[in-house]
Amino acid sequence: MEKRTARLTILIDPKKKAIFEELCALDDVNASQKVRQMIREYIEDKLGKNWRDGVF
């Protein structure tokens, strides 16, 4: 688990945001948790599961 956090601000269509939040609620996660999960999966897809051991 990460010890520090940084803020990521994005602009999104209000309708898409509402739908996204509804879908997240169905999975019993909030939007921030889902976005963090998607970012983590994207990084792992590009760099592998051991990406934390790398230069980044």
C-alpha positions as CSV (number, residue, x, y, z in Angstrom):
1,M,0.0,0.0,0.0
2,E,1.3,3.4,-0.9
3,K,2.3,5.6,2.1
4,R,1.9,9.0,0.3
5,T,-0.7,10.3,-2.0
6,A,-0.9,12.9,-4.8
7,R,-3.9,14.5,-6.2
8,L,-5.0,13.9,-9.8
9,T,-7.6,16.2,-11.2
10,I,-9.4,15.2,-14.4
11,L,-12.3,16.8,-16.3
12,I,-15.1,14.4,-17.3
13,D,-18.5,14.7,-18.8
14,P,-21.0,14.9,-15.9
15,K,-23.2,12.2,-17.4
16,K,-20.2,9.8,-17.7
17,K,-19.2,10.7,-14.1
18,A,-22.6,9.8,-12.8
19,I,-22.7,6.5,-14.7
20,F,-19.2,5.7,-13.5
21,E,-20.1,6.4,-9.9
22,E,-23.3,4.3,-10.1
23,L,-21.3,1.4,-11.6
24,C,-18.6,1.7,-8.9
25,A,-21.3,1.6,-6.2
26,L,-22.6,-1.7,-7.7
27,D,-19.0,-3.1,-7.2
28,D,-19.0,-1.6,-3.6
29,V,-16.1,0.7,-4.4
30,N,-15.9,4.5,-4.7
31,A,-14.7,6.2,-7.8
32,S,-11.3,7.0,-6.4
33,Q,-10.7,3.4,-5.5
34,K,-11.7,2.3,-9.0
35,V,-9.5,4.9,-10.7
36,R,-6.5,3.8,-8.5
37,Q,-7.2,0.2,-9.5
38,M,-7.3,1.0,-13.2
39,I,-4.1,3.0,-13.0
40,R,-2.3,0.2,-11.1
41,E,-3.5,-2.4,-13.7
42,Y,-2.4,-0.1,-16.6
43,I,1.1,0.3,-15.1
44,E,1.3,-3.5,-14.5
45,D,0.2,-4.2,-18.0
46,K,2.9,-1.9,-19.4
47,L,5.8,-2.6,-16.9
48,G,4.9,-5.9,-15.3
49,K,3.8,-6.8,-11.8
50,N,7.3,-5.9,-10.3
51,W,7.2,-2.3,-11.6
52,R,7.9,-1.0,-8.1
53,D,11.3,-2.7,-8.2
54,G,12.3,-0.7,-11.3
55,V,13.7,2.7,-11.9
56,F,10.4,4.5,-11.6
